[in-house]
């Protein structure tokens, strides 16, 4: 392991975690030669309703899903924080822990990146980490500007790295776009399947599905 290699940060409700999350983390972690990809389950997400699964269950499922992969680590800090969890606060904490020079990369899907200007203190994110956008086939990069609000489009144009591995050369401030395998999986679809008495097998690890069934999660979710 390279102790100066970038740290990847993947936040989310993980309600439940599924192969879309895991494959994105694996592919970007390898492509950008990250030291680790740190999964950070959100506590009280500011952008959506309360998760269907409890904090304890969602954390347990993330630990089960990521166990055995030396690239993956799990961080429960947002679940221990009172009130809404803002990524800018989490990155600020991590920056203090890792120091001023360690590169950090916030991993986002393209849809989340296009909504970035709605995030709390979103401009500050660039002072704390690089933003790495997972690009899926069928979502042409050259059309992104038509979907971006002008302030985000300006940052994107100014910060875009032509070589994603450039995230190793500075602690923060860049935008890198990395292709990933398109897996059209959503946690909502999994919850709906469980609620409807259908199997979501092959959308998520068997070990996570076993946990859902053993703990009777999502059976009452609409």
N, C-alpha and C positions, 0 to 999 in steps of 0.2 A: 504494500500500500504506500502511496505517495502522500506524506503528511501535509504537503502544500497543495494537493489537487483540490479542485472545487468540491464543495458540498452541495448536493441537490436537495431541494425542499419541495415536497409534494403535499399540499394541504387538501382537505376535503372532508365532507361529512362521513364518507365511507359507510353508507347506510343501505346495503352492505358494500364492502370492498369487493371488486370483481376483476375479471381478467383484463378489462380495459385499463384500469389503474395500474395493474401489475405489469402488463406488457409495455405500457408507456414508460414506466419507471425503468424497466430493464433495458429497453432500447436506447433511451436517452442516456442512461447511466453508462452504457457501453460506448455509445457514439462519442460522448464528450469526455470519456475517461474520468468520470467523477469518482471521488474517494468513497462516497456513499450516497444513497438516496434516502432521505429521512422522511418517513410518512408522519404527518402531523394531523390527527383527527381534530376537527373543529368542535368546540364546545357548543356555544350558542351562535349559529351562523347569522350574521347581520343581513344577509341578502335573501333569506328564505325562511320558511316556517321551521318550527322545531323538528328535529329528526324523529323518525318513527322509532328507531332503536335507541336505547339508553346509552349514555356515555360509556358505561362499563361494558355493555355488549359490543358496541362499535369498536372500542379499543381492543377487546378480546379477539374480535374477528380480524382486525388488522394484524395483531400479533400472530395469530394462527396462519394467516395468508402469507406473511413475510418471513416466517420462521424457516431457517435452513438456507436462506439466501444470504451469502456474506456481503452482498452489495447493499442490502436493505437494513435500515434501523427504524425504530419506532420512538416517537417523542410524544408524551402525553401532556405537555405543558398547557395547551389550550383547554383541555378538559379540566385542568385544575384551576383555571383562571375564572374569576367571577365576572359576570356580565358578558356582553357580546365580544366575540373574538375577532380582532382585526389583524390581518396578515402583517401590516406595517409594524405593529407592536411586537409580534412574534419575531420578525426579521431583526428588529432593533435589539431584542434580547439575544438572539443568536449572534449578531454582530459583536456585541459586547463579549460574548463567550469565546468566539473564534478569533477575535482581534481584528485590527483594521485592514490587514493585508490578505487575509484568506479569501479566495474567491467563493462566493455563494451564488447559487442559481435557483431561482424560483421557477418551477416547472408548471406550465399552464397549457390546457387545451386551447385551440384556436378560438372557440366560442367564449371561453373565460377571458382570453386576452382582449377580444373585441369589446368586452364589457368593462375593461380595466378602469376606464375613466369614471365609473360609478363607485369605485372602491374608496374607502376612507383614506385621505391623504395619499392618493395614488402616486403623485409626483415623487414622494419620498422613497417609494419602493426602489427607484433607480439609484438612489444614494446608498442603498443597503445591499443590493444584489443585482445580478444580471437577470433578465427575464428570458426564459427559454420556452419557445412556443412549439408545441407538438403539432406538426403539419400532417394532416391525413390526406391521402389521395382523394381527388374529387372535390377538394376545397381549394381552388387555384389561388396561389399566393398573390398573383397580380390583380386579383379582384378585392383584396382585403381593404384597400383604401376606400372603396365605395361603401364599406360597412363601418368604417371607423369615424367617430366624431373627430373634428378637426384637431383638437388638442392632442389626442392620441396619435393621429396620423403624423403630426409634426414630430412627436417624440420617436415614433417608429422610424421615420425617414432619417432622423439625425443619429439614431443609436444602432441601426441595423448593422450587424457584423456579417461580412461576406463569408468569413470562415468561422463556423461555430466554435471551433477549438480555441478561438481567441478569448474565450471565457477564462482560460488559464492565465492570461496576461495581465489582468486587472481584477481587483476585488469586486467590482460592481459597475453598473452604468450602461451595459450593452443589452441589445436584443438579439438573440440567436434563434433561428428557425431550423428545426430538425425534423426530418420525415420520420413517421412512425407507421406501423401497420394499422390499417383501418379496422377497428373492432366496434361495431355498432351495438354496444351493450350499455344499458343504463341501470342504475340502482332502482329507479322507478319501475322499470319493466320486471326486474327480479321480484320486488315487493308485490307487484300486481299478480305475478304468477303464483307466488306462495299464497296470497290471499284468495286466489281463484282455484286453489287446489291443483295447480299444474306445477310440474317440476321445472325449476330453472337450472337444472344440471347442465354442465358444459358452458355456462355463462360465468361461473365463479368456481373457485377450488372446491373439491368435494369436502375437504375438511371444514370449510366455512359453511357449506350447505348442511353438513352434519350438525354444526353448532346451531344454525337457524332452526333446524327441525327439533333438536334436543331441547332447546329453550323456547320453542313455540313462538318464535319471533314472526312478526308481520302477518300473522293469520287474521288479525282484526283490522289490517290496514286497508283503507279504501283505495 
